[in-house]
């Protein structure tokens, strides 16, 4: 991790635990917003107006949090507005690494160098996603939930307006469901996988499957999406965890009471999400499997399993992008 702008030690997936031995996720550091006119957003300072070619997104195809932003970028038609860099799937001792030639924008080798370019005294983990401002040469935001909403509304006329991922009439319900999804499922699988005590693991495990069972019933009653016929950011938040479940969380993270393919409604839901134009392009099962199974604390030998067979595997596409798209 970074300590006062210097990389210290080898990368570790867990930097903090609570009193019960539970996994504690690091809070995001940068919270500025891109807005149509450059006015301040819900947090941070102003001066980040929506402009094509100005902003650059750093992601890992392994990471569900980064994948949220990739899907929003696709659905809102921002491919030609916000350029993209994809890190290598396996984490190195210095964290996320770019391929040959660096990242294409800042000529850096590791993602942590992007953080210190923005703040030479930066401390903490260098996480994805990162939204970079080429003009001010700084990080706008590294919180996936913020970037998702920025892509939905912050780019104004540059974004496709046919779909609203955060409609005003559903905003309260989306926020409430998002909080539950995060605690019990999105972060719940990480709480199970990185727990350091049996009690913390069992608590997270129970949360994960209680949430999956509840979602199965919800979709049976009001599908095809979480809010009926309207695809929203809540669907993106759910999908990125579900599509990784059998390939990573069931085995490696010990969330093994049931597989996702054992849930009829949730499996059909993943198929429907993959059928939404652009979504399958953000999913790379090879990156997902290689990335998660490269976590040495969970898989010391680094062996990547050949399975599982997934009914939707053929519908995903390798989403590898050039260093700068």
N, C-alpha and C positions, 0 to 999 in steps of 0.2 A: 504494500500500500504506500501511498504518498505521505511523507511527514515533512512539513515545511518545504514542499516543493521537490523533495528528493525521494526517489524510490528506495524503499527499505524492505529487505527480506524477500521471501518468495510469496507469490500470491496465495491467499487462503480464502475459501468461500465464506467462512464465518469470522467476523471481526468482533462480535459482541453476543453475549447471551444474557438472559434474565436470571432472576434468583432461582427459578425452577429448572434451569438448564435449557430454556427455550431459545430458538433462533431469533435474533433481533436484527431487522433490516436497517441498513444505513439510510438516513434521510438524505434526500437530494439536496444539492448545494446551490444550484443556479435556478432562479425562478423568474426571469424576465419573460415577456410575451411579445410575439409578433402580433400586431393589430393592423387593420386596414389603413389607418392614418398615422400609425406610430405613437398614438397616445398610450399611456401606461395601461397594462392589463390588470387582472385581479391581484397581481403581485409584481414586485420588481420595479424597475425604472422604465421610462418611455424612451422613444428614439429608435424603435425597431419596426419601421413600416414595412408592410407587405410589398415585396418587389421580386420579380422573377430573376433568378440567377444569383440572388444575394445570399441565400441561406443554403446550408449543406447539412445533411443528416448522416450521422454515424450510427451504424447498427451492427448487431450480430444476429445471424439467422437462427442461431441456437436459442436466443433469449426471448422469452414470451413478452417481456416488457417492451423490448425494442420492436417486436413484431406487431404490437398494437399500433405503433406509429407508422410502420410500413403499410399496414392495411388501410389506415386512414388516408395516407398519402395516395394510395391507389384509388380508393373509392371517391376521393374528392378531386381526382384528376390532376394531381400536383407533380406528376413525374417530371415534367419539363420545367417546372417552376423551382422545385427544391431538389438539388442534386444529391447524390448518394455515395457513401463508402461502406463496404461490408468488410468486417474483420474476419480473420481466419477462424475456423470453428473451434479449434482447441485453445484453451487458455494456457499461456506460458507462465514462467516464473515472474514475468513482469506484466502479467495480465493480458488483455486483448492486444493482438498484434495484427498489423496490416500486412498484406502480401508483398510480393516483389515490387519495388518502386515506391513503397510508402503509401500514404493515403491519397495522394493526388491533389490535395488542396494546400496542405501545410508541410508537405515533405517530411512527415514524421513516420517513425517505425511502430511506435506503441501508442495506444489510446491515452495512456497517462500523460504523454507529451502534449496532447491537445489540452488537457486540463491545466498543465503548468504554463502553456502558452496564454491561457486566459487569466491565470492567477499564479504567478511564480512562487507564491508561498502556500499553494493548495495542499491540504492534508485530507486523507481518507482514500477510499477505493475509487478507482476510475471505472465508472459503470456506463453501460449503454442503456437507452439511446442518448445521443448528444445532438443538439441543434446548434450549429455554428453560424456566426455572422461573419461573412468574408469582409465586409466593409469596416466594421468596428473591431474585427479580429478578436472576437471573444465568444464565449459560450452564452447563448441566449438562455437555454434551459436544458436540464438533464433529467427532468421528471416526465415519465411516459404519459401519465394522465394529463399533464398540462399540454404536452406536445400534441396529443390526440385531439384535444379541444381546440388548440391553435389551428391545426390543419382543417378542422371542421368549420371554424368561423373566422379565424384571424387573417386569412388571406383574401377575404372579400371576393371581388369579381374574378380573381385569378383561379379560384377553386370552383369545381363543379357544384352547382346549386341544387341539382335534382334530388339529392339525398341529404337529409339533416340528421346527423348522428346524435344530436343532443337537442331535440325539439323542446321548446319552452313548456308545452303542456305536459310533457313527461319528465321534466328535469328533476323534480323532487323524487319521483319513483325511481328514476335511473340512479340518482345519488344513493338512495337507500339500498337498492339492490347491489350497487357497486361496492358499498361498504361491506356487505355480507359476503359477496364474492371474494373480495380481497382477503378478508380475515380468515374465512373458512376454507377457501379453495385455492385462489391464485397464490396467496402466501402460505396457505395451509399445507400444500405439498412441500414447500421449502421448510416449514416448521417441523414437518415429519422427517424429512430427509436429513436435516442438519441438527436435529435434537441431540443433546448430549446426556439426557437422562431418560429412563424408561417412561417416567410420568409425563414428561414434556412430549415425547413421541406419541404416547397413547392419546393424549388430549388432542393433538393435531390430527392424528389418524381418524379419531372419532368425528372431528369437525369436517374433514374431507368427505367422508362417506355419507354423513348426514346431509351435507350440501348436495352431493350428487343425487342422492335419493329424492331430495326435495325438488331439484331441477328436473328430474325425470317425470315427476308428477306434474309439475308446472307445464312442461312442454306438451304432455299428453292432453292437458286441458285447454291450452290456448295457443299452440304453435301457429305458424311455423317458427317464429322467432320469439324471443323472451317477452316482447310486447306485441304479440299477435303478428299481424302482417307487416309491421314496421321494423326494419333493421336499424338498431341504434348502437351507440358505443358500448352498451351493456353486452351485446352479442360479441363484439370484438374482444372484450375483457374475458368472456367465458371461453370463446373459441380457442384462443391462444394457449390456454391451459389444457383443454380437452384434446387438442390435436397432438400434444406431447405426452399424454397420460400413459398410454400403453408402451410407448417407445422409451420412456425415461422414468416417470414417477412410479409406475406400478412395481418395477423391479428395483431400480437403483435407489429410489427414495422410500422403499418399503411401504408403499401405499397399495398393498396387495390383497385386500379383502375381495375386491372384484376388479375385473378389467373394464375399460370403457366399452369394449365390444359386447359386454354382458348387459349393457343398458340399451334397450332398443330405441327409445326416444332420443337419447343423447347421441347415439351412433348415427341415426338418421339426420340429426341436427348438424353434425359435423359434415356430412355429405352435402346438406343444403348450403352450408356456409362456403364450402369449397366450390360450389356451383355458382356463387356470386362472382361476376366477372372481376378478375384481378386478384381475388383472395388466394387462389391456389399458387399464384406466382410468388407469394410471400413465404411459402412453406417449403422447407428443404429438409426432408427427413434424414438425409445423410449428415447434414450439419448438426441437426438436433442430436442424433445418436452419438456422433463423434465428439461433440462438444460436452454433453453431459457425462459421457463415460471417460472423458479425460480428467475429471475431477479426482485427483489422486487420493484425497481423504476418504472418498467413497469407493474408489475402484483403483487400488494401488497398482495393479498390473496393467491398467490402461486398455484392457481387452474390450473391443466393441462387439456386442452380440450381433449375430446374423439376423435374428428375428426382432420383433414378432411380425407375422404376416398381418397386415392391416387392410381392410377392405377398400380403404380410400387411398392407399399408397400410390396407385397408378394415376391418381388425379392430382397429385402434387407435382410441382415443377421445381427443378433446381433454380433457385432465384439468385444465383451468384451474379454479382454486378461488377463491372470494371471499377477500378479504384475511384474514378470520378465519372458519374453518369450525367 
